[in-house]
């Protein structure tokens, strides 16, 4: 059973991908954090730009707070079959590095399977 | 959309002419000897300036998309011309930014940035405004399709199955994959001098702001992924047409027209703006002038105050 499920009206747009993806969260607040992203991580950011390209390809899923169905993150994820949730308001605050989560685009949720201890 | 068909060629021609005039080695050497961190932080600093100033846009607001694209190209050709001027000055000063601290040059940059902003994200007549306007209308027209409206938006609003009309991110991966096959080693100035690789040049111009170190950083970051097969983009227009066919004839015609316009706006937003606007080389040249004036005046981002202080010789 997940520890908690983050979902609701604020999760505005679900972007299609390859189905649910599970992995550890990496919060990317600026380009300096991009080096933290490893293969299979769940990349969580306010938004992405071209500098995030390599890390998006490494990630099991991409979650962004800002953007819509035609944002850079949504479009690149769609082109490459990356699981992606856009408009995940609160994700940067509610998730932290190391939390194990499942991102599911079918019901537009992020299930926190286990939380990293503070 | 006719004006889009010549856009890439027009800017490629300008880049080629610039390289012929100044020399590719000279350009990349000038960029890679800029003060440390300036290329890496340029976009963030530029965004601070964009958000930290009022911009006095022309009052004309576009509705017709074709006219807007013509204007977008014209604005960015002027933006490119100002960037060329800045580059020539930078070279004349042996790379010192102080040569860019000039109130007349700053005035030109403010004017050029105002026009760029006019067709940009934050303008009432810019890309996002035009896109939102069309998406709102589509939202209403597609209501009868229920949940299938999402599919129409998702695949009908972007080009699918056309490898030349993809996001900037996708183009970067494609070009680096090609470079990896053709060359397979980090880029050096010497390689540009002796046998310039056409793919490397495209990457340097569009995505690395003529910085060889940026090029090699991106190449290194992507290297682990360049052997992995990536999904092919399938042409989804058949699926979209099947869904839109469920609408009445008038609505269908309007929806198809709006989707074509949304595609064109998305291509501008997600690809061309990255290469030719403030995030690219031309944008770097603009922010260098603002950085030089900021350093001299001690004013962080207020471009009008910078200009006034420089004009008054304070």
Interface residues (C-beta under 8 A of the other chain):
Chain A: X15 X16 X30 X31 X39 X49 X50 X52 X53 X54 X55 X56 X57 X58 X69 X70 X72 X75 X76 X78 X79 X80 X81
Chain B: X40 X43 X44 X131 X153 X154 X157 X158 X166 X167 X168 X169 X170 X172 X173 X207 X218 X221 X222 X224 X225 X228 X230 X231 X233 X262 X266 X269 X270 X274 X279
